[in-house]
Amino acid sequence: VYDRLGDVVVPTLIVFGTNDALIPNPIFNGGRTVDVARRGHDAIPGSELVMIPGAGHTVHHDAPEAFNAALLDFLSRHPESP
């Protein structure tokens, strides 16, 4: 789907945990989580990227307070978001 990320035209919040062990998948593509997150962020015009320290792939479970704070901040600045 990477090739289609540039087609996203709505305000977009990208949230990753710094300790995500699933993305990138070390078997399929290697790399570092932050690199995948930045690549997606760079591909979606005007997107915002939040990296939550210590959280894994299920950021909303691993760090619910930080996830909710990031989401509420984003939504407060983008009330038109779906």
MIKOL-634162 format. One line per 3 residues: number of its first residue (from 1); for each residue x, y, z of N, C-alpha, C. Coordinates in Angstrom, 2 decimals, always signed. Example, Ala and Ser with C-alpha at 12.3 -4.5 7.8 and 13.67 -1.06 7.14 Angstrom:
1) +13.19:-5.69:+7.80:+12.30:-4.50:+7.80:+13.20:-3.30:+7.80  +12.85:-2.25:+7.08:+13.67:-1.06:+7.14:+12.90:+0.03:+7.87
//
This chain:
1) +0.81:-1.21:+0.00:+0.00:+0.00:+0.00:+0.85:+1.27:+0.00  +2.14:+1.12:+0.20:+2.99:+2.31:+0.28:+2.82:+3.22:-0.93  +2.71:+2.65:-2.11:+2.60:+3.45:-3.33:+1.33:+4.29:-3.37
4) +0.35:+3.96:-2.55:-0.92:+4.70:-2.55:-1.03:+5.70:-1.40  -0.06:+5.76:-0.52:-0.15:+6.67:+0.63:-0.26:+8.13:+0.21  +0.35:+8.50:-0.88:+0.28:+9.88:-1.36:-1.13:+10.30:-1.76
7) -2.02:+9.32:-1.93:-3.41:+9.62:-2.29:-4.25:+10.01:-1.08  -3.73:+9.82:+0.12:-4.48:+10.18:+1.32:-4.58:+11.70:+1.40  -5.80:+12.21:+1.50:-6.00:+13.67:+1.46:-6.73:+14.19:+2.70
10) -6.81:+13.39:+3.74:-7.43:+13.82:+4.98:-6.35:+13.97:+6.05  -6.60:+14.77:+7.07:-5.63:+14.85:+8.16:-5.33:+13.45:+8.71  -4.06:+13.16:+8.85:-3.66:+11.80:+9.22:-2.68:+11.82:+10.38
13) -3.01:+11.04:+11.40:-2.12:+10.85:+12.54:-1.55:+9.44:+12.45  -0.24:+9.35:+12.48:+0.46:+8.06:+12.46:+1.08:+7.88:+13.84  +0.72:+6.79:+14.51:+1.22:+6.53:+15.85:+1.95:+5.19:+15.84
16) +3.18:+5.21:+16.30:+3.99:+4.00:+16.41:+4.58:+3.93:+17.81  +4.75:+2.72:+18.30:+5.52:+2.50:+19.51:+6.97:+2.28:+19.14  +7.87:+2.81:+19.92:+9.29:+2.68:+19.60:+9.78:+1.24:+19.74
19) +9.05:+0.41:+20.48:+9.46:-0.98:+20.67:+8.59:-1.95:+19.87  +8.05:-1.50:+18.76:+7.22:-2.35:+17.92:+8.09:-3.46:+17.33  +7.75:-4.71:+17.64:+8.53:-5.84:+17.14:+7.91:-6.46:+15.89
22) +6.76:-5.95:+15.44:+6.10:-6.50:+14.25:+6.33:-5.66:+13.01  +6.51:-4.36:+13.18:+6.74:-3.48:+12.03:+8.04:-2.73:+12.28  +9.01:-2.93:+11.44:+8.98:-3.81:+10.29:+9.14:-5.25:+10.72
25) +8.62:-6.14:+9.92:+8.74:-7.56:+10.20:+10.17:-7.98:+9.86  +10.94:-8.42:+10.84:+12.34:-8.74:+10.58:+12.55:-9.85:+9.56  +11.57:-10.72:+9.41:+11.70:-11.82:+8.45:+11.50:-11.31:+7.02
28) +10.53:-10.40:+6.82:+10.19:-9.97:+5.48:+11.00:-8.78:+4.98  +11.25:-7.80:+5.85:+11.91:-6.61:+5.32:+12.96:-5.98:+6.22  +13.18:-6.48:+7.40:+14.21:-5.91:+8.26:+13.98:-4.45:+8.52
31) +15.02:-3.73:+8.87:+14.91:-2.30:+9.12:+14.52:-1.98:+10.55  +14.23:-0.72:+10.76:+13.86:-0.24:+12.09:+12.46:+0.34:+12.04  +11.76:+0.24:+13.15:+10.40:+0.76:+13.25:+10.35:+2.24:+12.89
34) +11.26:+3.02:+13.41:+11.23:+4.46:+13.15:+11.40:+4.76:+11.67  +12.15:+3.94:+10.96:+12.32:+4.15:+9.52:+11.02:+3.92:+8.77  +10.29:+2.86:+9.14:+9.01:+2.58:+8.51:+8.02:+3.69:+8.82
37) +8.01:+4.13:+10.07:+7.10:+5.21:+10.48:+7.39:+6.49:+9.70  +8.64:+6.85:+9.60:+9.01:+8.08:+8.87:+8.71:+7.96:+7.38  +8.90:+6.78:+6.85:+8.61:+6.58:+5.42:+7.12:+6.80:+5.14
40) +6.26:+6.27:+5.99:+4.83:+6.50:+5.85:+4.47:+7.96:+6.04  +5.07:+8.57:+7.04:+4.83:+9.99:+7.32:+5.25:+10.85:+6.14  +6.39:+10.57:+5.57:+6.88:+11.34:+4.42:+5.99:+11.15:+3.19
43) +5.33:+9.99:+3.10:+4.52:+9.70:+1.92:+3.12:+10.30:+1.99  +2.64:+10.63:+3.19:+1.29:+11.19:+3.34:+1.43:+12.69:+3.57  +1.05:+13.49:+2.60:+1.22:+14.95:+2.73:+0.51:+15.48:+3.98
46) +1.25:+16.26:+4.77:+0.66:+16.91:+5.93:+0.38:+15.99:+7.10  +0.83:+14.74:+7.04:+0.57:+13.83:+8.15:+1.41:+14.23:+9.36  +0.98:+13.71:+10.50:+1.71:+13.92:+11.75:+2.14:+12.57:+12.28
49) +3.36:+12.50:+12.78:+3.91:+11.26:+13.31:+4.19:+11.42:+14.78  +3.70:+10.47:+15.57:+3.99:+10.42:+17.00:+4.61:+9.06:+17.29  +5.80:+9.09:+17.87:+6.48:+7.87:+18.32:+6.34:+7.83:+19.84
52) +5.74:+6.76:+20.34:+5.51:+6.65:+21.78:+6.58:+5.73:+22.38  +7.44:+6.31:+23.22:+8.55:+5.56:+23.80:+8.07:+4.36:+24.62  +8.74:+3.24:+24.41:+8.49:+2.05:+25.19:+7.28:+1.22:+24.78
55) +6.43:+1.76:+23.92:+5.24:+1.02:+23.49:+5.61:+0.08:+22.36  +4.85:-1.01:+22.27:+5.05:-1.97:+21.19:+4.04:-1.77:+20.08  +3.70:-2.85:+19.40:+2.80:-2.79:+18.26:+1.38:-2.36:+18.66
58) +0.95:-2.76:+19.83:-0.39:-2.38:+20.31:-0.26:-1.16:+21.21  +0.09:-0.06:+20.60:+0.37:+1.18:+21.32:-0.78:+1.56:+22.26  -2.00:+1.43:+21.78:-3.15:+1.83:+22.58:-3.30:+0.98:+23.85
61) -2.76:-0.22:+23.85:-2.77:-1.06:+25.06:-1.53:-0.83:+25.90  -0.39:-0.69:+25.24:+0.87:-0.56:+25.95:+1.04:+0.78:+26.65  +0.53:+1.83:+26.03:+0.67:+3.19:+26.59:-0.62:+3.97:+26.33
64) -1.73:+3.55:+26.96:-3.01:+4.18:+26.65:-3.06:+5.68:+26.94  -2.40:+6.11:+27.99:-2.44:+7.54:+28.31:-1.74:+8.36:+27.24  -0.57:+7.91:+26.81:+0.17:+8.63:+25.77:-0.56:+8.57:+24.43
67) -1.12:+7.40:+24.11:-1.87:+7.26:+22.87:-3.08:+8.19:+22.87  -3.85:+8.16:+23.95:-5.05:+9.01:+24.02:-4.69:+10.48:+23.98  -3.60:+10.87:+24.63:-3.18:+12.27:+24.61:-2.83:+12.70:+23.18
70) -2.11:+11.84:+22.46:-1.74:+12.17:+21.07:-2.99:+12.27:+20.20  -3.90:+11.33:+20.37:-5.12:+11.33:+19.57:-6.01:+12.53:+19.89  -6.20:+12.82:+21.15:-7.04:+13.97:+21.53:-6.44:+15.28:+21.06
73) -5.13:+15.40:+21.14:-4.46:+16.61:+20.65:-4.69:+16.76:+19.15  -4.50:+15.67:+18.42:-4.70:+15.70:+16.96:-6.13:+16.06:+16.62  -7.09:+15.42:+17.27:-8.50:+15.69:+16.97:-8.93:+17.10:+17.36
76) -8.32:+17.65:+18.39:-8.66:+19.02:+18.79:-8.20:+20.04:+17.73  -7.16:+19.66:+16.99:-6.65:+20.55:+15.94:-7.23:+20.25:+14.56  -7.94:+19.13:+14.47:-8.53:+18.71:+13.19:-9.96:+18.22:+13.42
79) -10.85:+19.11:+13.82:-12.23:+18.68:+14.12:-12.96:+18.13:+12.89  -12.45:+18.42:+11.71:-13.09:+17.93:+10.48:-12.74:+16.47:+10.18  -11.83:+15.88:+10.96:-11.43:+14.49:+10.72:-12.59:+13.56:+10.91
82) -12.64:+12.51:+10.08:-13.75:+11.53:+10.21:-13.71:+10.81:+11.54
//
